[in-house]
Amino acid sequence: MTTCPLLFLPLLFLFIIPSFSSVTKLNVLSYGAKPDGSADSTKAFLAAWTQACASTSPASIYVPRGMFLLRNVKFQGQCKNRAISIRLDGTLVAPADYRAIGNADSWVLFQDVDGVSILGGKLDARGTALWACKNSGKSCPSGATSLSFSKSKNIVVAGLSSENSQMFHIVINGCQNVKMQGVTVTASGDSPNTDGIHVQLSSGVILNSKIQTGDDCVSIGPGATNLWMEQITCGPGHGISIGSLGKDQNEAGVQNVTVKRPHSSELRMNVQNPILIDQNYCPGNNNCPDQVSGIKVSDVTYRDIHGTSATQVAVNFDCSSKHPCSGIRLEGVSLTYKNELAAASCKHAGGTSFGVVQPTSCL
Ligand SMILES: *[C@@H]1O[C@H](CO)[C@@H](O)[C@H](O)[C@H]1NC(C)=O
């Protein structure tokens, strides 16, 4: 009888001690962050990040209720652990003067990180004054992307909302294995260049989001492969576009993209070009020699897509003669234009269609 506890003691250490999981918890308030929306909390957030990144065990950064003012900030890897979660009950706000971050590429940037999750919370970049500047034709800063991931992998963003971005809301660039679940994007329908989520040079990205914005809901740039989009709600906005592909001869191709049942919400009267592949994209119509894209688009599936289009051409595959689009599949597509039949347009696009496809497929 007396030997039993002795025998079990080592087992207790083996099995019970590790289950007191050693997550390092870091509250940004302990680092001097102020939830008042006016004191600059950038340094406090960076200090919490530095500690999380240096921790050899999983770390959790907590952002409580309140508004935290952040300037443009870079959360840099590589880190000592592969499990950093950032839990937000509060809102991150950009400085009121758009010039403070307007010339930075990104407002909140994660670079070279592996295993980062962002759970809940809100980003408010306060972009309206910059949109007004841009819409007035004055010269203005180009604006920062609200949230960017660069050269990173194993990223989860869940339940985050982004409001009033200066430029794009979210950019995924050079990443692998990124899941965005229940992410909400909101900006007014006439806000310039406020793409919802932009993906490029990245593989294994899964998106499931509600997007209301002034430009593309999702824009897909060069080098996006194995991209899966499901339950995307888009509108107002410009739909899901595979474009901006003609700028540079050496850009990587786009391959294996699936768009499964994005549905426009009740605010669905303003979805322009719900389905768009544009290899001849040329911003400002200058500096795009011969309009011949150097990159290839293949294996793009659109499945169970319903909604309304603000333009008559609801499906537009504008591919280049040099690299025609191939392997495009339309399965159960139904898009209307002002309660009439919408139109489809194909240039150099090859593929197949299955089931009911309206407008009638031009593949
Ligand atoms: C295409 O991408 C999906 C994820 O979006 C992946 O599960 C699938 O294996 C990929 N197919 C190929 C042929 O790589």
PDBQT file of the ligand as one rigid body, heavy atoms in Angstrom, charges set to zero:
ROOT
HETATM    1  C1  LIG A 401      -6.344  23.160 -54.044  1.00  0.00    +0.000 C 
HETATM    2  O1  LIG A 401      -6.494  23.927 -52.876  1.00  0.00    +0.000 OA
HETATM    3  C2  LIG A 401      -7.177  23.261 -51.832  1.00  0.00    +0.000 C 
HETATM    4  C3  LIG A 401      -7.279  24.240 -50.689  1.00  0.00    +0.000 C 
HETATM    5  O2  LIG A 401      -7.864  25.406 -51.092  1.00  0.00    +0.000 OA
HETATM    6  C4  LIG A 401      -6.443  22.020 -51.425  1.00  0.00    +0.000 C 
HETATM    7  O3  LIG A 401      -7.183  21.352 -50.420  1.00  0.00    +0.000 OA
HETATM    8  C5  LIG A 401      -6.255  21.133 -52.603  1.00  0.00    +0.000 C 
HETATM    9  O4  LIG A 401      -5.453  20.019 -52.242  1.00  0.00    +0.000 OA
HETATM   10  C6  LIG A 401      -5.552  21.896 -53.729  1.00  0.00    +0.000 C 
HETATM   11  N1  LIG A 401      -5.483  21.073 -54.926  1.00  0.00    +0.000 N 
HETATM   12  C7  LIG A 401      -4.326  20.833 -55.541  1.00  0.00    +0.000 C 
HETATM   13  C8  LIG A 401      -4.420  19.995 -56.767  1.00  0.00    +0.000 C 
HETATM   14  O5  LIG A 401      -3.268  21.279 -55.143  1.00  0.00    +0.000 OA
ENDROOT
TORSDOF 0
